[in-house]
Amino acid sequence: MLSAQTTRSEIEDKIRNNETLSAEDVTYLYDVADINWLGGLSREIADGISGNHVSFVSNLILNYTNICNVRCKFCAFYRTGSESDAYTMTEDQVVQEIAKFYDAFDIRQLLIQGGVNPSLPPEYYFSLFARIRKEFPKIGIHGLSTSEISFIAKKAKLSVKDLLIELRRSGLETIPGAGAEIFDSAVRKKLGRPINSGREWLSIMEEAHKLGIRTSSTMMFGHVESSKDKADHLLSILELQKKYHGFLSFTPWNFEPGNTQLEREGLVLERTGGLDVVRNIAIARLVFRSDLPVIQSSWLTNGISMGQLAIMYGANDWGGTIYDEKVIPATGKQVGNLRKEIIIGAVQQLGMVPVERDNLYRTVKIYD
């Protein structure tokens, strides 16, 4: 017990002196640290960053295709292209889908991503993004995973840098953190990802940050990873953030095993619990602090009550509204739709102030 207390004291001193935690420190937070201590310290830090304000965005998730040639073992959404439910949306279909929600719900962010679809030419994305920007000027396009970007660049015979320049010219505003999972190569092999894809994620994000394109960051936990793997993952994101400050937010999200190959192979039989969810939120806050000030609640896979609990454990952004999302329901877990009135009420129940933002985290309205 004395050793644990000493370690806890040392970590608190590092945090209050704004020192970077070591991998050993972070592993201790995962394996040993008391959850109530974590929650109290992480909320204290969040209060110092954003006070009692909790932001959210009027968001629309649009999964334009479910055809993918990567075939991750943790994904229940992808199709090879031969199945009866495989699909790819045309440009007109995408525009029609956005139009159903744009004015009615004052949509400010479009999270658009799908699979790595080998049949789509690069021009599909250039034309689509340009049209979205023209027809829906208030929307910030938050688009494409690093896997999609890597594949499109190869197909276009462009460097990642030149592709990003072209995508930005077409209307891309920011890049989501999808595809980060866990960076460790051995873990990625077990997940069915190319072993170098973790390094590729960091490389593509660095290219984006060099160009001034802001991005999100994520971590998927609750599968085959260790505490050390998670610690290394967080510190890799922090290292890149200190170089360019290009990450807008961080979201830890727990793996949903339903209908996935990992479940069928018996590698992951059940989803991780609520304590693990808030532990990951709290640890992210203690690692990133003001270097990466926005931590999202990851409510999508955990429900509104867990979203509220995540706020109490150091998150300060709810994330976005949800209308007809398709990836999580493919696992068998239904998330339904979430309008902003529900988010506002959930935040106010905590005695906190909801702040509607846009895709670049600029304030749209304060609900005080």
Buried (B, 14 or more C-beta within 10 A) or exposed (E): EEEEEEBBEEBEEBBEEEEBBEBEBBBBBBEEBEEEBBBBBBBEBBEEBBEEBBBBBBBBBBBBBBBBBBBBBBBBBBBEBEEEEBBBBEBEEBBEBBEEBBEEBBBBBBBBBBBBBEEBEBEBBBEBBBBBBEEBEBBBBBBBBBBBBBBBBEBBEBEBBEBBBBBBEBBBBBBBBBBBBBBBBEBBBBBBBBEEBBBBBBBBBBBBBEEEBBBBBBBBBBBBBBBBBBBBBBBBBBEBBEEBEBBBBBBBBBBBBBBBBBBEEEBBEEBBEBEBBBBBBBBBBBBBBEBBBBBBBBBBBBBBEBBBBBBBBBBBBBBBBBBBBEBBBBBEBEBEEBEBEBBBEBBBEBEBBBBBBBBBBEEBEEBE
